[in-house]
């Protein structure tokens, strides 16, 4: 039954009080490789079986990854898709399955956003497991990259972090958040991903923001759709609003989840690299992707 293979998700998103995405497990066609087809408001946006087209998407960062379809596409010209990192890592669990993803675009808006749900990926995973079945063997690709660089603020060039990449036999991440501006806040996590089981704890980690950054963002007209159900609000080094960490080192694990999502949007596979990141974010993740993308889209 087709209706049993469709899941609708609704919740707040970064900008909207009511965001919706529909995910359909598509019928497998032996003539085509499995893929994730992303659509915005019913218009085809990007498909992982045509990964070379990924470079045609314009990219920007505004607390999340934002992709925009260029003017050459008449059906989706000017449309943008944001927050893909909340959903795209879930498709890593089923690299041999085809999914159709249609993200609602509110009337009069040009930007579609994935629902935040509770700020993690676990609710997407639990629901999709009921229609996609048992997770499969993860897909990896070789990426013989050796690189390191500092992360600098665009305004004054201040160094705030760094990234190192080296080849590995699987996907490994060491992520450190060291934020004196958040009350000496620090979180760090080190994971090695070999199988689907290694992703479960990462999927549980919720997004977070400091109380100060949240207030500044709201004053600037951002995060209009967000409330306390969308993730963690970090006070002086601890979760506030009576919230407790769901998993150990939850903030650093969520940054790893963001990295997984930024990489998996291209295709549901991971590079065989070890990444060490200090104070990264979506901009740094994009720089990492640029180092490995030629190996991802072969």
C-alpha positions in Angstrom: 0.0 0.0 0.0 1.5 3.3 -1.1 -0.1 5.2 1.8 1.8 3.0 4.3 5.1 4.1 2.8 4.6 7.8 3.4 5.5 9.8 6.5 4.5 13.4 7.1 6.4 15.4 9.7 5.2 18.7 11.1 6.7 21.0 13.7 8.2 24.4 14.1 11.2 25.3 12.0 13.8 28.1 12.3 11.5 30.6 10.6 7.9 29.1 10.6 5.6 28.0 13.3 4.3 25.3 11.1 6.7 23.5 8.7 6.0 20.2 6.9 8.0 17.6 5.0 6.7 14.4 3.4 9.0 11.5 3.0 8.0 8.6 0.7 9.8 5.3 0.4 9.8 4.9 -3.4 9.4 1.6 -5.3 12.7 0.2 -6.2 13.5 0.2 -9.9 16.4 -2.2 -10.8 17.3 0.0 -13.8 18.3 2.9 -11.5 20.5 3.3 -8.5 18.9 4.2 -5.1 18.6 7.9 -4.5 17.1 10.6 -2.4 15.0 13.0 -4.5 14.5 16.4 -2.8 11.6 18.6 -3.9 10.5 22.1 -2.7 6.8 22.7 -2.8 6.3 19.9 -5.3 9.1 21.1 -7.6 12.2 18.9 -8.2 15.2 20.5 -6.4 18.1 18.0 -6.1 18.7 14.3 -6.5 21.6 12.3 -5.1 21.7 10.0 -8.2 22.7 13.2 -10.1 25.3 14.3 -7.6 27.3 16.2 -10.1 24.4 18.7 -10.2 25.2 19.5 -6.5 27.7 22.0 -7.5 25.0 24.0 -9.3 23.3 24.8 -6.0 24.2 28.1 -4.5 25.2 27.8 -0.8 25.0 30.1 2.1 24.9 29.9 5.9 22.5 31.5 8.4 22.7 29.3 11.5 22.0 26.4 9.1 22.9 25.2 5.6 20.9 26.9 2.9 20.8 25.7 -0.7 19.3 27.8 -3.5 18.3 26.6 -7.0 19.7 28.9 -9.7 17.7 30.6 -12.4 18.5 27.9 -15.0 15.7 25.8 -13.4 12.4 27.2 -14.5 10.4 25.0 -12.1 12.3 25.8 -8.9 14.2 29.0 -9.8 15.0 31.1 -6.8 13.7 28.5 -4.4 15.8 27.7 -1.3 16.0 24.7 1.0 17.2 25.0 4.6 18.0 22.8 7.6 18.6 19.7 5.5 21.1 18.5 8.1 18.3 17.5 10.4 17.0 14.9 7.9 19.7 14.0 5.5 21.8 12.0 7.9 18.9 9.6 8.5 19.2 8.4 4.9 22.7 7.1 5.7 20.9 4.2 7.4 19.3 3.0 4.1 21.8 3.7 1.3 20.1 1.1 -0.9 16.6 2.6 -0.6 15.1 5.3 -2.7 13.3 8.2 -1.0 11.2 11.1 -2.3 11.3 14.1 0.0 9.0 17.0 -0.5 9.5 20.0 1.7 6.6 22.4 2.0 7.2 26.0 1.0 4.8 28.4 2.7 2.6 30.5 0.5 4.4 33.7 -0.5 7.8 32.4 0.7 10.8 31.4 -1.4 12.5 29.3 1.3 11.5 25.9 2.5 12.7 24.5 5.8 12.9 21.0 7.3 10.8 20.9 10.6 13.0 21.1 13.7 11.0 18.4 15.5 12.8 18.2 18.9 16.1 19.5 17.4 17.5 16.0 16.8 17.3 13.4 14.1 16.0 10.5 16.2 12.3 11.2 15.6 12.8 11.1 11.8 14.7 7.9 12.2 12.2 6.1 14.4 9.3 7.0 12.1 11.1 6.1 8.9 12.3 2.8 10.2 8.6 1.7 10.3 8.4 2.2 6.5 12.0 1.7 5.3 12.7 -1.4 7.3 15.8 -2.6 9.0 18.8 -0.2 8.5 21.3 -1.5 6.0 25.1 -1.5 5.8 26.5 2.0 5.7 28.1 3.2 2.4 31.6 4.7 2.4 33.9 6.1 -0.2 37.7 6.6 -0.2 38.9 10.2 0.2 42.7 10.4 0.4 42.8 13.9 1.7 45.4 15.4 4.0 44.7 19.0 4.9 44.6 21.5 7.8 43.5 25.1 8.2 42.5 27.7 10.7 39.0 29.0 11.0 38.8 32.8 10.8 36.0 35.3 11.3 35.1 37.0 8.1 34.9 40.5 9.7 38.3 40.9 11.4 40.2 37.7 10.5 40.3 36.5 14.2 41.2 32.8 14.4 38.5 31.0 16.4 39.2 27.3 15.5 40.8 24.9 13.2 40.2 21.7 11.1 42.5 18.8 10.3 41.7 16.0 7.8 43.6 12.7 7.2 42.7 9.4 5.5 41.2 6.7 7.6 39.7 3.2 7.3 36.2 4.6 8.2 34.6 7.9 9.1 36.0 9.3 12.4 35.4 12.7 14.0 36.9 14.5 17.0 34.8 17.6 17.7 35.6 20.1 20.4 33.5 23.2 21.3 35.4 25.6 23.5 33.4 28.8 24.0 34.6 31.2 26.7 31.9 33.6 25.5 29.3 31.1 26.7 30.4 31.0 30.3 33.4 28.8 29.8 31.2 26.3 28.0 33.0 23.2 26.6 31.9 20.0 25.1 33.9 17.4 23.2 33.1 14.0 21.5 35.1 11.5 19.6 33.3 8.9 17.4 34.2 6.3 14.9 31.4 5.2 12.6 31.5 1.7 11.1 27.9 0.6 11.2 24.3 1.9 11.7 24.6 1.2 15.4 27.3 3.9 15.7 24.8 6.5 14.6 22.0 6.0 17.1 23.5 8.1 20.0 24.4 10.8 17.5 20.8 10.9 16.2 19.6 11.7 19.7 21.7 14.8 20.1 19.6 18.0 20.0 20.6 21.4 18.5 21.5 24.1 20.9 22.0 27.8 21.3 23.2 30.1 24.1 20.6 32.3 25.9 22.5 35.4 24.7 22.7 34.3 21.1 19.0 33.4 21.2 18.0 36.8 22.4 20.2 38.6 19.9 18.8 36.5 17.0 15.2 37.2 18.0 16.0 40.9 18.2 17.3 40.7 14.7 14.2 39.0 13.4 15.7 35.5 13.2 14.5 32.2 14.7 10.9 33.4 14.5 9.6 29.8 14.5 11.7 28.5 17.4 10.5 27.8 20.9 11.7 25.6 23.8 10.6 22.4 22.1 13.2 22.8 19.3 16.4 22.0 21.2 18.6 23.0 24.1 19.0 26.5 25.5 22.5 26.8 27.0 23.0 29.0 30.0 26.3 29.5 31.9 27.8 26.2 30.9 24.7 24.1 31.6 21.4 23.4 30.0 18.8 25.8 31.3 15.0 25.8 31.3 15.2 22.6 33.5 16.5 20.6 30.6 19.2 17.9 31.0 21.5 16.5 28.4 19.9 13.5 26.6 23.2 11.9 25.9 26.7 12.6 27.2 28.4 15.6 25.5 25.2 16.3 23.6 26.3 19.7 22.1 29.4 18.2 20.5 27.5 15.2 19.3 25.0 17.5 17.7 27.8 19.2 15.9 28.8 15.8 14.6 25.2 15.2 13.5 25.3 18.5 11.6 28.5 17.5 9.9 27.0 14.1 8.9 24.0 15.9 7.5 26.1 18.4 5.5 28.1 15.6 4.0 25.2 13.2 3.4 23.1 15.7 1.6 25.3 15.2 -1.5 24.8 11.4 -1.3 24.0 9.0 1.6 27.5 7.9 2.0 30.5 8.9 4.2 34.1 9.6 3.3 36.8 7.5 4.9 38.6 10.3 6.7 39.4 11.3 10.2 38.3 14.9 11.0 39.5 16.9 14.0 37.5 20.1 14.5 37.8 22.9 17.0 34.8 25.3 17.2 33.4 24.4 13.8 30.0 24.9 12.3 28.2 24.7 9.0 30.8 27.0 7.3 33.6 24.7 8.4 31.6 21.7 7.3 31.2 23.2 3.9 35.0 23.6 3.7 35.4 20.0 4.6 32.9 19.0 2.0 34.8 20.9 -0.7 37.9 18.8 0.1 36.1 15.5 -0.4 33.4 16.3 -2.9 35.3 15.1 -6.0 35.5 11.7 -4.4 31.8 11.8 -3.4 30.4 12.4 -6.8 32.5 10.0 -8.9 
